[in-house]
Amino acid sequence: GDIVLLAKPVTLTEGDRVTLTTDVPVATDGTSKPEKLLYAVSLPPVHGQIEHINYPGVPISSYSQLDVVAQKVSHIHDNSHGAGKEALR
């Protein structure tokens, strides 16, 4: 089926961490198989990284919808002073 992705902006300040939940990115594809929905980070954040909470400090380039549901993915802001707005894709 069609894939629908809903995303909301997240505000982080210097050194902050936010755990991605289904309030931020959530995707559906009309099937009942969320374990098959994968996010691929094609444009990572410039001032930080996306990482799995079980492997802090190690950036990841993909994660599943089930990882989001289980709150196992975080966006970590580095300690860059004066970092402006950024988006990841």
C-alpha positions as CSV (number, residue, x, y, z in Angstrom):
1,G,0.0,0.0,0.0
2,D,0.9,3.7,0.1
3,I,3.4,4.7,2.7
4,V,2.4,7.6,4.9
5,L,5.0,9.4,7.1
6,L,4.0,12.0,9.6
7,A,6.8,14.0,11.3
8,K,6.9,16.8,13.7
9,P,9.8,19.2,14.4
10,V,11.9,18.6,17.5
11,T,13.8,21.4,19.2
12,L,17.2,20.6,20.7
13,T,19.7,22.8,22.4
14,E,23.4,22.3,22.9
15,G,24.1,18.9,24.2
16,D,20.5,17.7,24.4
17,R,19.2,14.3,23.5
18,V,15.7,13.4,22.4
19,T,14.4,9.9,22.1
20,L,12.3,9.4,18.9
21,T,8.8,8.3,19.7
22,T,5.7,7.9,17.5
23,D,4.9,11.5,18.4
24,V,7.8,12.6,16.1
25,P,8.1,10.2,13.2
26,V,5.4,7.6,12.5
27,A,4.9,5.7,9.3
28,T,2.2,3.3,8.1
29,D,1.9,1.4,4.8
30,G,-1.5,-0.2,5.1
31,T,-0.2,-3.6,6.2
32,S,0.1,-4.8,9.8
33,K,3.8,-5.3,9.6
34,P,5.6,-2.3,11.3
35,E,8.7,-4.4,11.7
36,K,9.1,-4.2,7.9
37,L,9.0,-0.3,7.9
38,L,12.6,1.0,7.8
39,Y,13.8,4.5,8.1
40,A,17.0,5.4,6.2
41,V,18.9,8.5,7.2
42,S,20.1,9.9,3.9
43,L,21.0,13.3,5.2
44,P,22.3,13.0,8.8
45,P,22.2,15.9,11.2
46,V,25.2,18.2,11.0
47,H,25.3,19.1,14.7
48,G,24.9,15.7,16.2
49,Q,23.9,12.2,15.3
50,I,21.1,9.6,15.3
51,E,22.0,6.6,17.5
52,H,20.5,3.4,19.0
53,I,20.2,3.8,22.8
54,N,22.0,0.4,23.3
55,Y,25.0,1.7,21.4
56,P,25.6,5.3,22.6
57,G,28.2,7.2,20.6
58,V,27.7,5.1,17.5
59,P,25.8,6.8,14.7
60,I,23.3,4.8,12.8
61,S,22.0,5.3,9.3
62,S,18.8,3.2,9.5
63,Y,16.3,2.0,12.1
64,S,12.8,0.4,12.1
65,Q,9.4,1.6,13.0
66,L,9.6,-1.0,15.9
67,D,12.7,0.8,17.2
68,V,10.7,4.0,17.3
69,V,7.8,2.3,19.0
70,A,10.2,0.8,21.6
71,Q,11.9,4.2,22.0
72,K,15.3,2.9,21.1
73,V,16.5,5.7,18.8
74,S,17.8,9.0,19.9
75,H,18.9,12.2,18.2
76,I,21.9,13.6,20.0
77,H,22.9,17.3,19.6
78,D,26.6,17.9,19.8
79,N,27.9,20.8,21.8
80,S,28.2,23.2,18.9
81,H,27.7,26.7,20.0
82,G,25.5,28.8,17.7
83,A,24.2,25.9,15.7
84,G,21.2,27.1,13.7
85,K,18.2,25.1,12.6
86,E,18.8,21.9,10.8
87,A,16.9,19.1,9.3
88,L,17.6,15.5,8.8
89,R,16.2,13.4,6.0
